[in-house]
Each structure stands twice: as structure tokens, then as C-alpha cells.
């Protein structure tokens, strides 16, 4: 594929601390992803709640970046946002020019997803919710939808962020959701004319 494309389409992956955003970007990117992971230290323990993310040794401090070539003219750019509250100020900048977003959720820590959903709704950014598989008990989709107070038209999917195929399905679901949302909006505009 050539070095440049006509259209760069931006997708942001957001969610709470340790839900698998870096892993998802890594698993699906065609290039070696840029990441800003740093080793977690004892100093961060007083700032970041690490109780629910046992075994985590590194964390994103700015963003992850990956790329997927769709065809000769279109490239998908993936940005994984940092999950800790102290880095949330970066999110509004990352949302600028975004086609859509994936809210990655650990169903054992559902409350960690509220801020991401609130910010995306505030910006009017189309999004889907993907429940990452951490090998624990799976919560039924209806339970997650209710817990997050999701609109019925927001897609809710299960995924394994470690799997390239699963991550691709998440992105395909998002693109279809964005297409549907814009087609519906165009139809409404056509009716008003």
C-alpha cells in the first residue's frame, strides 16, 4: 500500500484504567503501534486505584496510536486514550475530528465507564460499547446496557481485546453504527427539505 491516503479516519478507544485499550490497539494495528506506556511505580499507587488491575505493570500516559489501511484511499487511525482520571483532560483533544469511538468496558468495574460515555455524549460522538473478556463471570448484555443507561441504538458487543479478529469485529460494528447514524440523519434532513 502507498505511503499516503486521501482520507484519514480517526477512531478513539476510551474506557477506564486497565480495561485493555492498549491491547486492542496493538492487536489490530497493521503497524507497530506507537504507545506511551510507562512502568507503574509505587508513587502512582496513591494516585491511581490499582486494586482491580492486579498484575498490571505499565500504563498509558498520553495515548496509543495504530493504523489500518482500508483501501488505496482510506486509512483508519486508532487512538487509545489513557484511562486514569488524572489524564482525562487529554480526552477532549483526542475527540476532536473523531469519526466515532469504542468504549471498552471491564464488566467487573462497570462504573469506570461512566466518564467516557458522558464525554462522548457531550461531544455528540457516535460510539459503541465493547465488553472486554477478562475470563471472569460474564454479565448479560441487558444487565450491562441497564447499568450504563445506554440508549437502545448504541451497539453493545463482547470482545477479547487480545484477538485481532475480535478487535476487527469491534471496529466493523463501530463503522456500521456510524454509517447507520449518518444515513438516518441524512434521511431526516431530506424529509425536512
N, C-alpha and C positions, 0 to 999 in steps of 0.2 A: 504494500500500500504506500502511496505517496506520503511525503513529509507534511503536507498541509491538506486541509479540507475547507470547503466553502462554509460549512455550518458547524459551529461548536455548540453542543447542547449540554447544559450543566444540570447535574443531579447532586443533591446533598443527602448524605446519610447521617441522621441525627439519632439521639437517644441518650439514655442515662450512662453513667460511668460503668465501664466494663461489660456492656451488652454485646460487643462483637463488631463494632463499626469498622475498626481497622482490619479485622479478619475478613469481613465481607468485601471491602475494597481490594484487599490482597488477593482474595480467591478468584475474583472476576476480572481484574485488570489484565490487559494484554501486555502492558509494560511493567517493568519492576516499579511498584508504586513508590512514590515519594511519601515518606512518613516522618513525623516529628516526634517519634516515641522517645521517651527518656526513662531511665531507670527510676523506679519509685524508691523513695528514701524514707527513713523514719521521720524526717521533718514534715513530709507530706501527710503522715498519718493523723496529725492533729487538724489538718485542713480537709482532707478527703475521707469520706466514710468508706473504709476498705473491708468492713465486716462481712459484706455479702459477696466479695470478689476474691475469695481465697485463692492463692496461687498466682495472682496477677503480680508481675514483677516490673512491668513497664506501662507507661500511659502516654497518650497523645497530648501534646502541649500546644499545638497550633491546629493542624489539620493533616489528613491523609489525602493523597491525590493519585488517581488512577485514570486510565484511558481505555476506551473500547471503540474501535473503528467499526462503524455500522456499514458504510459503503464508501465509494470514492469521494463523496461529497459531504458526508455527515460523520461527526465524531462525538462520542459521549464522554464528557469529563465528569469524573466522580470525585466528590469532596466528602471526606469523612470528618465530621465535626468532633471536637473534644467533648467529653461527657461531663466533666466535673463542673460544678456550679461556678467556680472561680474563672472559668474560661467561657462562660455563656455570652459574655459581651461580644465575642467574635461571631456569634451565630447570625446576627442581623446583617453583618457584612457578607457572610457566606451565602445568605439567602438572596442577595441582590442578583438579578438576572437568572434565577434558577427556574428551570422548566418544571421541576417537581422534586419531591423529597420522599425518602424512606424513613419512617420512624421505626428503628429497631428496638424491640422490647424483650426484656427478660421477664417472663410471666411470674417469676418468684419475687420480683421487685417492680410491680406494675406502676406504683406511684412515681417512679423515676422517669416515667414517660410524659407526665403532665406538662412539664415546661416546654418540651419540644412541640407537642400538639398545640399548646396555647400560642406559641410564637408563630407557627406555620399558619394557624387560623388568622392571627393578627395580620400577617403579611398577605393573606389570600392565596397562599401557595398550595397547589394540589399536592396531596400526599397519600401514601398508603401506610398501613401498619404491618410489620413483619415480626412475628414471634419467633425468636431465635431458640433453637433446641439446645438446651444445656444438659440433657439426659435425665432431668428430674421429672416429676409429675407434670403432665400436660394439662393445661386449663382449656376447657372447651371454648371455642370461638365466641359463643354467645356471652359467656362469662367475661371474657376479655373486652368484648365490644361494650358491654354494660359498664364494666369497671372504668373504662376510658371515656365513656359517654360519647362514643363515636356516632357520627351521622350514618344512616343506613347506606349511603352511597360511597363511603370510604372503604376500599377493599382491605380485608384482613386476611393475611396468609401466614402459614407456618413456613419456617425455613431452617436451614443449617448453614450458618454463615461460612463454615469451613468448606462447603461444597460449591465448586464452580457452577454446576448445573442448578443447584438450588438458588444461588445468588443471581444467576441469569434469569430464572423464573420470577424472582422478586422484581428485577428491573423491567422485565417484559410486562408484568402486572402494572407497574407504575406507568409505563409508557401508554399502555392501553387505557388506563384510567385518565391520564392527561388528554389523550385523543378524544375520549368519550366526553369529558368535561368541556373541551373546546368545541366539539361538534354540537353539543347541547346548547352552549352559549351562542353559537353562530345561528342555530335554528331559531332561538328566541329573538335574536336581533332581526332575522329575516321576517318573522311574524310581525314585528313592530314597524317595519318599513312599509 
